[in-house]
Amino acid sequence: MSDGPQDAGTHRIETLHQGRFLRLIRDGRWEYVQRVQARGGAAMVAVTPARELLLVEQYRVPMQGRTIELPAGIIGDDPANRDEPAELAGLRELEEETGFHGTRARMLLRGPTAPGLTSELTHLVLVTGLRRVHQGGGVDGEDITPHVVPLDTAADWLNARIAEGLWVEPRVYAALYFAARVPEDELKV
């Protein structure tokens, strides 16, 4: 990934710090974050045949608390999967985190994750044809709790998590929009 656009030499792009996973960049007066060795993130809108949305709960250090999120993962950060398409990365991450195997994945949209903070792109992927193959929970001590939430009660379920003090990642609400529009025949295993 390039350091970003340059404006006819009026300022130079500078790496302020690079860690193992992230790099802090200055472009003129603007500072932002880039991922090192990654091509973005895949977030899955995974809908079961019973019209349930798969969500995950995990502790997030930057928030100092637990969050409710879409199952998601980084694309291309593992050398074994460097050229993996977002859809395949999404299927792999979904199974690791939730224990559900999906048979179909299609791109819904791709766009900036947080354009004022990072150059990262999020690939929102619809996953259907789901069946549970294990309990989930992630890998390498991720301590992920999968949740299977009926679409018709999802708003109440999310409000209850907020009342308990959890954070809800806003992409979950975008997922509800897309999940409600999935044709019944696309959900079958």
C-alpha positions as CSV (number, residue, x, y, z in Angstrom):
1,M,0.0,0.0,0.0
2,S,1.4,3.4,-0.8
3,D,1.8,6.2,1.7
4,G,-1.1,8.0,0.1
5,P,-1.5,10.7,-2.5
6,Q,1.1,13.5,-2.7
7,D,0.0,17.0,-3.6
8,A,2.5,18.1,-6.3
9,G,5.4,18.1,-3.9
10,T,3.9,20.7,-1.5
11,H,4.5,18.5,1.5
12,R,6.1,15.2,2.1
13,I,4.8,12.0,3.6
14,E,6.7,10.9,6.6
15,T,6.5,7.8,8.8
16,L,6.4,9.0,12.4
17,H,6.4,5.5,14.0
18,Q,6.1,1.9,12.8
19,G,5.2,-1.0,15.1
20,R,4.6,-4.6,14.2
21,F,1.1,-4.1,12.9
22,L,0.6,-0.3,12.5
23,R,2.4,2.7,11.1
24,L,1.7,6.3,12.0
25,I,2.0,8.6,8.9
26,R,2.1,12.4,8.6
27,D,1.0,13.9,5.3
28,G,1.4,17.6,5.5
29,R,-0.4,18.5,8.7
30,W,-2.6,15.3,8.7
31,E,-1.6,12.3,10.8
32,Y,-3.2,8.9,10.2
33,V,-2.6,5.2,10.7
34,Q,-1.8,2.5,8.1
35,R,-1.8,-1.3,8.6
36,V,1.6,-2.9,8.0
37,Q,1.3,-6.0,5.7
38,A,-2.4,-5.9,5.2
39,R,-5.0,-5.0,2.5
40,G,-7.9,-4.0,4.7
41,G,-10.5,-5.7,6.8
42,A,-13.4,-8.1,6.0
43,A,-16.6,-7.7,8.2
44,M,-19.2,-10.4,7.7
45,V,-23.0,-10.0,7.6
46,A,-23.7,-13.6,8.3
47,V,-27.4,-14.6,8.3
48,T,-28.5,-18.1,9.3
49,P,-31.3,-20.0,7.5
50,A,-33.5,-19.1,10.6
51,R,-32.9,-15.4,9.9
52,E,-30.5,-14.8,12.7
53,L,-27.4,-12.5,12.6
54,L,-24.1,-13.8,13.9
55,L,-22.3,-11.3,16.1
56,V,-19.3,-11.5,18.3
57,E,-18.4,-10.1,21.7
58,Q,-14.8,-9.5,22.8
59,Y,-12.7,-7.3,25.0
60,R,-11.1,-4.5,23.1
61,V,-8.0,-2.9,24.7
62,P,-8.4,0.6,23.0
63,M,-12.0,0.8,24.4
64,Q,-11.1,-0.7,27.8
65,G,-14.2,-2.8,27.6
66,R,-16.2,-5.4,25.8
67,T,-17.8,-4.7,22.4
68,I,-20.4,-6.3,20.2
69,E,-19.2,-6.4,16.6
70,L,-19.6,-8.2,13.3
71,P,-17.3,-11.2,12.9
72,A,-14.3,-9.6,11.1
73,G,-10.6,-10.0,10.3
74,I,-7.7,-8.5,8.6
75,I,-7.1,-9.3,4.9
76,G,-3.6,-10.3,3.8
77,D,-1.8,-10.0,7.1
78,D,-0.8,-13.7,7.2
79,P,1.9,-14.7,4.7
80,A,-0.1,-17.9,4.0
81,N,-3.1,-15.9,3.0
82,R,-1.4,-12.8,1.5
83,D,-3.4,-12.8,-1.8
84,E,-6.7,-14.1,-0.3
85,P,-9.8,-12.3,-1.6
86,A,-12.0,-10.6,1.0
87,E,-14.8,-13.1,0.6
88,L,-12.5,-16.1,1.4
89,A,-10.9,-14.2,4.3
90,G,-14.4,-13.5,5.6
91,L,-15.4,-17.2,5.4
92,R,-12.2,-18.2,7.3
93,E,-12.6,-15.6,10.0
94,L,-16.3,-16.3,10.4
95,E,-15.7,-19.9,11.1
96,E,-12.8,-19.2,13.5
97,E,-14.8,-16.6,15.5
98,T,-18.3,-18.0,15.5
99,G,-18.0,-21.7,14.7
100,F,-20.3,-21.3,11.6
101,H,-19.2,-22.5,8.2
102,G,-20.6,-20.5,5.3
103,T,-21.1,-21.9,1.8
104,R,-21.6,-18.6,0.0
105,A,-20.0,-15.2,0.3
106,R,-20.6,-12.1,-1.8
107,M,-19.3,-8.5,-1.5
108,L,-21.9,-6.0,-0.4
109,L,-19.7,-2.9,-0.4
110,R,-16.2,-1.7,0.2
111,G,-15.3,1.7,1.8
112,P,-13.1,3.5,4.2
113,T,-13.2,2.3,7.8
114,A,-12.5,5.6,9.5
115,P,-11.3,8.0,6.8
116,G,-10.1,10.7,9.2
117,L,-8.0,8.2,11.2
118,T,-6.8,5.4,8.9
119,S,-6.3,4.5,5.2
120,E,-7.8,1.1,5.9
121,L,-10.7,-0.2,3.8
122,T,-13.5,-2.4,5.1
123,H,-15.1,-5.0,2.9
124,L,-18.6,-5.8,4.0
125,V,-19.3,-9.4,3.0
126,L,-22.7,-11.2,3.1
127,V,-22.3,-14.8,4.1
128,T,-25.1,-17.3,3.8
129,G,-25.6,-21.1,3.6
130,L,-24.5,-21.3,7.3
131,R,-24.2,-24.4,9.5
132,R,-22.5,-24.6,12.9
133,V,-19.4,-26.8,12.9
134,H,-17.9,-25.9,16.3
135,Q,-18.3,-23.5,19.2
136,G,-16.2,-20.7,17.8
137,G,-14.2,-18.4,20.1
138,G,-11.4,-17.3,17.8
139,V,-7.7,-18.4,17.8
140,D,-4.6,-17.6,19.9
141,G,-6.5,-16.5,23.1
142,E,-8.9,-14.1,21.4
143,D,-11.6,-15.0,23.9
144,I,-14.5,-14.3,21.5
145,T,-18.1,-15.0,22.5
146,P,-20.3,-15.7,19.5
147,H,-23.9,-14.6,19.6
148,V,-26.8,-15.8,17.4
149,V,-29.4,-13.0,17.4
150,P,-32.8,-13.2,15.7
151,L,-33.2,-10.4,13.2
152,D,-36.7,-9.5,14.5
153,T,-35.5,-8.9,18.1
154,A,-31.9,-7.6,17.2
155,A,-32.6,-3.9,18.1
156,D,-33.9,-4.9,21.6
157,W,-31.0,-7.3,22.1
158,L,-28.4,-4.6,21.2
159,N,-30.1,-2.1,23.5
160,A,-29.9,-4.6,26.3
161,R,-26.1,-5.0,25.7
162,I,-25.7,-1.2,25.7
163,A,-27.6,-1.1,29.0
164,E,-25.1,-3.7,30.4
165,G,-22.2,-1.3,29.5
166,L,-21.0,-2.9,26.3
167,W,-20.1,-0.9,23.2
168,V,-21.8,-1.7,19.9
169,E,-19.8,-1.2,16.8
170,P,-21.9,0.9,14.4
171,R,-21.3,-1.5,11.4
172,V,-23.7,-3.9,13.3
173,Y,-26.6,-1.5,12.4
174,A,-25.5,-1.4,8.8
175,A,-25.5,-5.2,8.9
176,L,-29.1,-5.2,10.1
177,Y,-30.1,-3.1,7.1
178,F,-28.5,-5.6,4.7
179,A,-29.6,-8.7,6.6
180,A,-33.3,-7.7,6.5
181,R,-33.1,-7.6,2.7
182,V,-31.6,-11.1,2.0
183,P,-34.0,-13.2,0.0
184,E,-35.2,-16.4,1.7
185,D,-33.8,-18.7,-1.0
186,E,-30.3,-17.3,-0.5
187,L,-30.2,-18.4,3.2
188,K,-30.5,-22.1,2.6
189,V,-27.6,-24.4,3.3
